[in-house]
Amino acid sequence: MIFSIVFVNLVMAIMTTNMPAFSLIKGNGIEAAYGFYMASMSLGIMIGTIITPKVKHMDFGKLIIFSFIGTGIMWMGTAALPFTASIILFCVGAISMGILNILVFSSIQKQVETEYIGRVITVMTSTAALGMPIGSLIGGVLGETFTPEFAVMFCSISMIIFSIYWLSSSVLRKLPDIDRVKLFKHK
């Protein structure tokens, strides 16, 4: 699961590195377009956070598979469609990020003894952050070599590949609802 979080952070860094240039292209040179995209992503994450209690009873494996396939499809539209539709799809695609964050961190809070929560979260967030500098470097190369739209499309396709990886792994695919997922082996 930590590999999955590192991968998602890496891919997100590829995309966010290109968002300033991408938003200028989509917004026909208007600098405020970048703010709209960032607000759109924040809104999507907030919506995901709000709806998490409604979806947490679903099998975690299936929830991740379907939500990240949805993210990939939405972000393909973000890359291909005009500004207004692009922003809306970007927001909808970010909903899965809010869901994943809340479910993983609430599971850690439930399964780790209180005195170790800080250590565990520090290790997880530090490990997850390892993908960001690499993703930023790759994103810069992709954006310069091709186009910022290509980098966003690359991110969306990567989200679908991420879902296919979870689908192909019987362990990840069959993960039960988050309240029954065992993140750590107990003695």
C-alpha positions as CSV (number, residue, x, y, z in Angstrom):
1,M,0.0,0.0,0.0
2,I,2.9,2.4,0.7
3,F,4.2,1.7,-2.9
4,S,0.7,2.8,-4.1
5,I,0.9,6.1,-2.2
6,V,4.4,6.8,-3.5
7,F,3.3,6.0,-7.0
8,V,0.2,8.3,-6.7
9,N,2.5,11.1,-5.3
10,L,5.0,10.6,-8.1
11,V,2.3,10.8,-10.8
12,M,0.6,13.8,-9.2
13,A,4.0,15.6,-9.1
14,I,4.3,15.0,-12.9
15,M,1.0,16.7,-13.4
16,T,1.3,19.5,-10.9
17,T,4.7,20.5,-12.2
18,N,3.0,21.2,-15.6
19,M,-0.2,22.9,-14.2
20,P,1.0,26.5,-14.5
21,A,1.8,26.1,-18.2
22,F,-1.2,23.8,-18.7
23,S,-3.6,26.3,-17.2
24,L,-2.1,29.1,-19.4
25,I,-2.8,27.0,-22.5
26,K,-6.3,26.0,-21.4
27,G,-7.2,29.5,-20.1
28,N,-6.0,31.2,-23.3
29,G,-3.1,33.0,-21.5
30,I,-5.1,34.1,-18.4
31,E,-2.9,33.7,-15.3
32,A,-5.9,33.3,-13.1
33,A,-6.7,29.9,-14.8
34,Y,-4.0,28.3,-12.6
35,G,-5.8,29.5,-9.5
36,F,-9.0,28.0,-10.8
37,Y,-7.4,24.6,-11.4
38,M,-5.8,24.6,-7.9
39,A,-9.1,25.6,-6.4
40,S,-10.8,22.9,-8.4
41,M,-8.4,20.2,-7.1
42,S,-8.9,21.4,-3.5
43,L,-12.7,21.3,-4.0
44,G,-12.5,17.8,-5.3
45,I,-10.3,16.6,-2.4
46,M,-12.7,18.3,0.0
47,I,-15.7,16.6,-1.6
48,G,-13.9,13.3,-1.3
49,T,-13.3,14.0,2.3
50,I,-16.9,14.8,2.9
51,I,-18.3,11.7,1.2
52,T,-15.8,9.3,2.7
53,P,-18.1,8.2,5.6
54,K,-20.7,7.3,2.9
55,V,-18.3,5.0,0.9
56,K,-16.1,3.6,3.7
57,H,-18.3,0.5,4.0
58,M,-17.3,-0.5,0.4
59,D,-14.5,-3.0,-0.1
60,F,-11.3,-0.9,0.0
61,G,-9.8,-2.8,-2.9
62,K,-12.8,-2.3,-5.2
63,L,-13.2,1.3,-4.1
64,I,-9.6,2.2,-5.0
65,I,-9.9,0.4,-8.3
66,F,-13.1,2.1,-9.5
67,S,-12.3,5.5,-8.1
68,F,-8.9,5.7,-9.7
69,I,-10.1,4.4,-13.0
70,G,-12.7,7.2,-12.7
71,T,-9.9,9.7,-11.9
72,G,-7.9,8.6,-14.9
73,I,-10.9,9.0,-17.2
74,M,-11.8,12.4,-15.7
75,W,-8.3,13.7,-16.1
76,M,-8.1,12.5,-19.7
77,G,-11.1,14.8,-20.3
78,T,-9.1,17.5,-18.3
79,A,-6.3,17.2,-20.8
80,A,-8.5,17.1,-23.9
81,L,-11.5,19.3,-23.3
82,P,-11.9,23.1,-23.2
83,F,-11.3,25.2,-20.1
84,T,-14.6,25.0,-18.3
85,A,-15.2,21.3,-18.9
86,S,-11.5,20.7,-18.1
87,I,-11.8,22.4,-14.6
88,I,-15.0,20.5,-13.8
89,L,-13.4,17.1,-14.7
90,F,-10.3,18.0,-12.8
91,C,-12.4,18.6,-9.7
92,V,-14.3,15.3,-10.1
93,G,-11.1,13.4,-10.7
94,A,-9.6,14.7,-7.4
95,I,-12.4,13.3,-5.3
96,S,-10.6,9.9,-5.1
97,M,-7.6,11.7,-3.5
98,G,-9.7,12.9,-0.6
99,I,-11.2,9.5,-0.1
100,L,-7.9,7.7,-0.2
101,N,-6.3,10.1,2.3
102,I,-9.1,9.9,4.8
103,L,-9.4,6.1,4.7
104,V,-5.7,5.4,5.0
105,F,-5.1,7.9,7.8
106,S,-8.2,6.9,9.7
107,S,-7.2,3.2,9.5
108,I,-3.8,4.1,10.9
109,Q,-5.4,6.0,13.8
110,K,-7.5,2.9,14.6
111,Q,-4.8,0.3,14.2
112,V,-1.8,2.0,15.8
113,E,-1.3,2.6,19.5
114,T,-1.7,6.2,20.3
115,E,2.0,6.7,21.4
116,Y,3.2,5.4,18.0
117,I,0.8,7.3,15.6
118,G,3.2,10.2,15.2
119,R,6.0,7.9,14.2
120,V,4.0,5.8,11.8
121,I,2.5,8.8,10.1
122,T,5.9,10.4,9.9
123,V,7.3,7.3,8.2
124,M,4.4,7.0,5.8
125,T,4.3,10.7,4.8
126,S,8.1,10.8,4.4
127,T,8.1,7.6,2.3
128,A,5.2,8.9,0.2
129,A,7.0,12.2,-0.4
130,L,9.9,10.3,-2.0
131,G,8.0,10.1,-5.2
132,M,7.5,13.9,-5.5
133,P,11.0,15.1,-6.5
134,I,11.3,12.3,-9.1
135,G,7.8,13.0,-10.4
136,S,8.7,16.7,-10.7
137,L,11.8,15.9,-12.6
138,I,9.9,13.6,-15.0
139,G,7.1,16.1,-15.3
140,G,9.5,18.9,-16.3
141,V,11.1,16.7,-18.9
142,L,7.7,15.6,-20.3
143,G,6.3,19.1,-20.3
144,E,9.4,20.5,-22.1
145,T,9.8,17.5,-24.5
146,F,6.2,17.2,-25.5
147,T,3.5,19.6,-24.1
148,P,1.9,20.3,-20.7
149,E,-1.3,18.6,-22.0
150,F,0.8,15.4,-22.6
151,A,2.0,15.4,-19.0
152,V,-1.6,15.7,-17.7
153,M,-2.7,12.9,-20.1
154,F,0.3,10.8,-18.9
155,C,-0.9,11.3,-15.3
156,S,-4.4,10.2,-16.2
157,I,-3.2,7.1,-18.0
158,S,-1.0,6.3,-15.1
159,M,-4.0,6.4,-12.8
160,I,-5.7,3.9,-14.9
161,I,-2.6,1.7,-14.9
162,F,-2.5,2.0,-11.1
163,S,-6.1,0.7,-11.0
164,I,-5.2,-2.2,-13.4
165,Y,-2.3,-3.0,-11.1
166,W,-4.7,-3.2,-8.1
167,L,-7.2,-5.2,-10.2
168,S,-4.5,-7.7,-11.2
169,S,-3.3,-8.2,-7.6
170,S,-5.6,-10.6,-5.8
171,V,-4.4,-9.3,-2.4
172,L,-5.2,-5.7,-3.2
173,R,-8.3,-6.4,-5.2
174,K,-9.9,-8.4,-2.3
175,L,-9.1,-5.9,0.5
176,P,-12.3,-5.6,2.7
177,D,-13.8,-2.4,3.9
178,I,-11.3,-0.1,5.6
179,D,-12.6,-1.0,9.1
180,R,-11.5,-4.6,8.5
181,V,-8.3,-4.0,6.6
182,K,-5.2,-4.9,8.6
183,L,-2.5,-2.5,7.6
184,F,0.0,-4.0,10.1
185,K,0.7,-7.5,11.1
186,H,-0.1,-8.0,14.8
187,K,1.8,-10.4,17.0
